[in-house]
Amino acid sequence: MSDSIIKDTSARMKKAEQAYVRELGGIRAGRANPSLLNRVTVDYYGAPTPLNQIAQIAVPEARVLLITPYDKSALGDIEKALNQSDIGIPPSNDGNVIRLVVPALTEERRKEIAKQVGKEAENAKIAVRNIRRDAIDSLKKAEKNGDLTKDDLHDFEEEVQNLTNSSVAAIDNLSAEKEKEILDV
């Protein structure tokens, strides 16, 4: 029983880290990155479809995203979806492909984005701590029901804390990398 609590806790913490990585992918750093478009969905023949499923996304230059639709008739729908999205980059349509030129960031904007990374990191850490709290509550219930001894409870609590520490360290590393990427001119 307690082993399953530890496994579940570990899996949930990994998911929290992965969610944080996805959040970081959506944050612009002044460079073209196909992951900027991960959350863009296009109304394709009446069905909301992720952009990366109906078009090839390439990075021909450091600050340019090139979107080549597999079906040329979807070009207008893709352009409309990009205009309605929250990426804040106006698309340039030449009839065959769409180009997105990622603007260079000002120093002030870089600092704002770095703060946003910090906030997202804190949210991810809070999620990890909540998972730790749930796991320890479950372990205490197991001990109260007689499934665990006090010594076992202490050992498992320590194991949960170690999982938490490694998860928080991973989030801190990801955050530091992203902030470095943002603040590098």
N, C-alpha and C positions, 0 to 999 in steps of 0.2 A: 504494500500500500504506500509506504513512505517513499519507496523507490519511484513509484509512478508519479508522486507529487514532485519529486526532484526532476524527473524527465519532463513533465508537463511545464514546470517552471522554466527549465532551460529552453524548451521549444518556444514558449511565450516570449522570453527575453530576446531570443534570436529574431522573432517576428517583429518585436519593437525596434530592434536595430535595423532590420530590413526596411521597415516603414520610414525610419529616419533617413536612410540612404535614398529612398524614393523622394522624400521631401527635398533633400539636398539637390537631387537631379533637376528639380524644377526651379532652382534658384539660379538666376543668371550671374555669370562671373565675368562678363565682358568678352567672353570667347564663345564661338559657335560650338554648340554641343547638341547632338540629336536628341538627348534626353530632355531638352527644353520643351520638346513637342510631345512628350509622352502622354500628357493629359488632354491633348487636343483631340476631340472627336468630330468627325465629319458626318453630316446627314447624307449618307450615300444610299440612293434608291430607297429613301424613307427609313433607313435603319441607322442609328448612331454607330459609327464604325471608327475605331482608333486610326489616326492618320497613318501610322507606320504599317497598317495592313493594306492600305490602298495606294501607297506611294513609297518610293525609295527616298531616303533622306541621306544626303551626302554632305561632307564638309570640304569643299574644294579649296577654301582659303581659311585663315585663322578666324575671321569674323563673318563668314558667309555660310548660310545653310542653303542647300540646293534641294528642292523638293520636286521629284519627278513622278507624276502619277502613272500608275500602270494603265489606267483608263483615262485618255485625254478628256473625255466628257466630264470627268469629275473635277477638272481644274477650277471651275467657277465655285463649286461647292467647297473645295479645299480653301480657296481664297476667302470665301465668306466665313468659314470656320476659324481661320487664322485671325480675321478682323474681329470676330466676336470673342476670341479667347483672351486670357489674362496675361499673355506674354508681352504685350506692349510693343511689338515690332511690326511696322506696316509691311505687308507683303508686296513684292514687285512681280507681276505676272507678265511674261512675254509671249504667251500663247502656247508654249510647250512646257515650260517649267516655271516654278515660283522660287524667287530668291528672297531670303530674309537676311538683311545686313544687320548684324548685332552691333548697336552703337557702342563706342568706347565709353566707359564709365568715368564720371567725374570722381574726384577724391571724396567728396561729400557723399555721393551715392554709394561708393564702395564701403564707406563706414556704415551707412544705413543697412546695406545688405549683410555686412559682417554681424551687425546687431541682430538681424533677422535669423542668421545662422545660429547665433547664441541662444535666441529664444526657442528655436526649434530643438536645439540640443537639450535645453532645460526641459521642454515638454517630453522628449524621449526619455530623459532620466527619471522624470516623474512617473512615466508609464512603467519603467523598470522597477522603481521603488514600490509602486502599487502591486506589481506582480509578486515582489518579495513579501509584502505584507500579507497578501492572499495565501501564499505558500506557508508562511509561518503560522497563520491562523489555522490552516488545515492540519499542520503538524501538531499544533497544540490540541486541537480537537481529537486527533488520533491518540495523543498521550492521555487525554482525559477519559477516552473510551477504553483505555487499557491496551491499545494496540502497540504503544511505544513505551519504553522506559524513559526516565528522566535523562539518563546518559545518552540514549539514542536520540532523544529530542534535541539535546544540546549539539550532538554531532551533525544532525541534519540541518539545524539552524545555521551552524557554521558553514555547511556546504552551500546552503541557499545564499548566505552572505558572500561567499567566494564567487558564486555565479553572478551575483549583483555587482560586485566589484569589477569583475572582468567585463561585464556588459557596459558599465559606466565608463570604464577605461576605453573600450572600443568606440563608444559614442564620442568621448573627448578627442580621441585620435582623428576620427572622421571630421569632427568640427574644426580641429586645428588645421587639417589639410585643406578644407574648403575655405577657411578664413585666409590662409596663406595664398591660395589660388586667387581669391577675390582681391586681396590687398596688393598683390604683385602687379606692377604696372607694365 
